[in-house]
């Protein structure tokens, strides 16, 4: 898991935020301005395509957070996984 891309971790964070807010990808698409088809590819459960920084920033804003918070959470997730394995 240590070689997992930051985009995959950030995608998990975004999906988690959607779940906590009780919102859907359709809502997020409308709020972020990212077409639903694109967003669905970006948030795919097993093989997400990487988000651009602009897309991630738009998603973060729609979810009431910021790009840096999502990236920090993704980084912390990686660190905690490494600690669990060690």
Backbone as a ProteinNet text record, in pm:
[ID]
protein_1_A
[PRIMARY]
XXXXXXXXXXXXXXXXXXXXXXXXXXXXXXXXXXXXXXXXXXXXXXXXXXXXXXXXXXXXXXXXXXXXXXXXXXXXXXXXXXXXXX
[TERTIARY]
80.3	0	84	206.2	289.7	311.5	293.8	312.4	182.6	76.5	-51.7	-42.9	-106	-102	-183.8	-137.5	-208.8	-350.1	-369	-502.2	-600.1	-553.2	-641.1	-680.2	-585.7	-616.2	-709.9	-684.9	-771.3	-913.5	-923.7	-1055.7	-1130.5	-1060.7	-1125.4	-1171.3	-1089.6	-1127.1	-1253.6	-1258	-1375.6	-1499	-1486.1	-1601.3	-1646.6	-1550.7	-1586.3	-1660.5	-1615.9	-1684.8	-1825.6	-1841.1	-1975.5	-2065.8	-2013.4	-2091.6	-2128.9	-2033.6	-2060.9	-2167.5	-2165.5	-2263.6	-2396.6	-2396.9	-2518.6	-2558.3	-2458.7	-2486.1	-2442.9	-2478.6	-2451.3	-2349.5	-2299.2	-2209.8	-2284.2	-2411	-2489.7	-2493.5	-2516.6	-2515.9	-2380	-2273.9	-2138.6	-2108.6	-2155.4	-2138	-2201.8	-2323.3	-2393.7	-2322.4	-2277.9	-2214.2	-2073.5	-2002	-1862.5	-1848.7	-1951.1	-1943.4	-1870.5	-1836.2	-1769.2	-1878.2	-1873.3	-1975.7	-1986.7	-2107.6	-2132.5	-2048.7	-2039.9	-1963.1	-1815.3	-1759.5	-1620.8	-1604.1	-1695.2	-1687.6	-1697.8	-1784.9	-1800.1	-1669.1	-1599.4	-1469	-1367.3	-1369.6	-1273.8	-1296.8	-1422.3	-1456.2	-1484	-1446.3	-1468.3	-1406.5	-1476.2	-1430.7	-1301.1	-1283.2	-1166	-1058.7	-1094.5	-994.7	-1022.9	-1008.8	-1039.4	-935.1	-984.1	-888.3	-846.8	-723.1	-673.3	-750.2	-777.5	-837.7	-728.9	-764.5	-673.1	-680.8	-584.2	-589.8	-711.6	-745.7	-864.4	-991.1	-1000.9	-1118	-1123.7	-1011	-1008.6	-1041.9	-994.9	-1027.5	-1177.3	-1237.5	-1381.6	-1461.8	-1418.3	-1483.8	-1472.4	-1353	-1331.5	-1422.2	-1427.4	-1512.2	-1658.9	-1704.2	-1843.1	-1872.9	-1771.9	-1789.5	-1762.8	-1732	-1712.5	-1575.7	-1477.3	-1341.2	-1246.8	-1119.8	-1026	-932.3	-865.8	-775	-667.5	-608.1	-499	-548.1	-666.8	-720.2	-736.6	-783.7	-800	-663.7	-568.2	-435.6	-365.9	-382.6	-322.9	-387	-519.3	-588.4	-542.9	-522.3	-474.2	-333.6	-250.8	-113.8	-114.2	-198.3	-206.8	-259.3	-352.3	-402.7	-288	-202.7	-88.1	5.7	33.6	123.7	66.8	-64.3	-124.3	-123.7	-138.7	-132.7	7.7	109.5	247.5	272.6	222.5	241.4	171.8	53.7	-19.2	55.8	127.1	200.5	327.9	390	518.1	505.1
-120.9	0	126.5	117.1	236.6	298.9	221.9	275.7	328.9	327.4	376.7	525.4	565	704.4	793.1	916.2	1013.1	1034.1	1027	1048	941.2	818.4	712.2	736.5	783.7	814.3	933.9	1036.1	1154.4	1117.4	1025.1	979.2	914.5	832.8	771.3	876.6	979.4	1087.4	1155.3	1185.4	1251.7	1163	1034	944.6	939.8	941.9	944.4	1071.1	1184.8	1311.2	1310.9	1255.2	1244	1161.6	1051	966	1036.1	1108	1180.2	1286.8	1351.6	1455.6	1396.9	1269.1	1205.5	1256.5	1290.1	1342.6	1241.8	1270.6	1179.6	1239.4	1153.3	1201.5	1298.8	1276	1366.9	1506.6	1513.1	1641.8	1707.5	1629	1681.7	1731.9	1661.1	1703.6	1840.5	1856.6	1984.9	2097.1	2068.5	2171.2	2208.1	2111.3	2135.1	2179.6	2153	2186.1	2081.5	1969.6	1860.6	1770.1	1743.3	1656.3	1522.8	1473	1349.9	1233.5	1218.9	1107.2	1116.7	1237	1257.9	1228.8	1282.1	1262.3	1114	1042.2	899.1	824.8	864.4	801.6	837.6	962.9	1007.8	940.3	906.7	849.9	700.4	635.9	492.8	417.7	316.8	244.6	167.9	101.2	14.8	68.6	155.5	205.6	352	441.9	582.5	645.6	730.1	805.5	928.5	972.6	1083.9	1213.7	1286	1419	1521.5	1624.9	1737.8	1817.3	1901.9	1987	2078.2	2128.2	2213.9	2137	2012	1930.5	1904	1867.7	1839.3	1964	2079.9	2205	2233.7	2210.3	2232.9	2136.8	2012.8	1912.7	1953	1991.9	2032.3	2149.2	2249.1	2365.2	2324.9	2239.8	2193.7	2119	2049.1	1972	2054.9	2182.2	2269.7	2256.7	2215.5	2204	2266.3	2235	2289.8	2181.2	2211.6	2118.4	2068.4	2157.4	2119.8	2020.8	2041.8	1950.8	1809.7	1798.9	1667	1601.6	1679	1623.3	1582.5	1662.5	1627.2	1500.2	1490.2	1370.1	1247.8	1264	1153	1112.5	1208.7	1180.1	1110.7	1158.9	1098.3	955.9	931.7	796.3	703.5	751.3	672.5	643.2	743.1	725	625.9	633	540.2	398.1	379.6	245.3	187.8	269.9	223.1	183.7	264	233.5	103	75.7	-46.4	-169.4	-156.9	-269.4	-294.5	-187.6	-200.1	-266.5
0	0	0	39.7	47.1	-89.7	-196.1	-330	-390.2	-314.2	-362	-394.6	-502.3	-544	-450.3	-435	-350.6	-402.9	-533.4	-590.1	-543.1	-527.4	-479.3	-334	-255.4	-114.9	-105.4	-186.6	-185.7	-228.3	-323	-366.6	-251.4	-171.9	-55.2	44.5	63.1	154.7	104.5	-24.1	-82.9	-68	-98.7	-83.3	62.8	155.3	297.1	336.1	283.1	311	253.5	135.5	76.3	167.7	217.7	307.4	436.5	494.8	619.7	600.2	484.2	455.9	409.5	375.9	327.5	189.2	109.4	-24	-130.4	-252.7	-364.1	-459.5	-547.2	-651.9	-744	-765.9	-849.9	-787.4	-657	-587.6	-602.1	-580.3	-589.4	-730.3	-829.1	-967.6	-989.4	-942.7	-957.2	-883.1	-761.6	-678.6	-726.5	-778.2	-818	-963.3	-1042.7	-1184.9	-1267.2	-1206	-1276.9	-1334.9	-1465	-1524.2	-1450.7	-1437.3	-1361.8	-1413.7	-1543.8	-1599	-1557.7	-1563.3	-1522	-1373.9	-1294	-1149.3	-1113.3	-1180.8	-1154.3	-1182.2	-1288	-1316.6	-1209.7	-1162.9	-1062	-926.7	-896.5	-765.4	-771.3	-879.4	-895	-776.7	-727.6	-607.8	-626	-738.6	-753.2	-845.9	-938.2	-1031.7	-1066.6	-967.6	-995.8	-1087.5	-1178.2	-1259.1	-1178	-1193.7	-1111.9	-1136.1	-1028.4	-1038.2	-1062.9	-1136.8	-1148.1	-1018.5	-994.8	-875.2	-879.3	-998.2	-1010.5	-975	-1021.1	-987	-837.3	-779.6	-636.1	-554.8	-599.9	-530.7	-540.1	-656.2	-673	-586.5	-579.5	-495.2	-348.6	-307.8	-168.5	-131.1	-218.2	-190.3	-178.1	-268.2	-263.2	-133.6	-82	41.4	167.3	149.3	264.4	329.1	252.7	303.9	201.3	210	112.9	63.3	-45.7	-111.1	-15.4	59.5	150	255.4	308	410.2	355.8	231.9	171.2	149.1	100	74.9	204.6	309	438.9	492.7	483	529.9	450.9	320.7	237.9	280.8	309.8	354.1	490.7	579.9	713	704.7	612.8	592.9	552.5	466	420.8	537.5	619	731.9	831.7	856.6	954	900.7	768.7	711.3	725.5	705.4	719.6	864.2	959.2	1100.6	1138.4	1080.9	1112	1063.6	952.1	896.2	976	1025.9	1095.9	1231.3
[MASK]
++++++++++++++++++++++++++++++++++++++++++++++++++++++++++++++++++++++++++++++++++++++

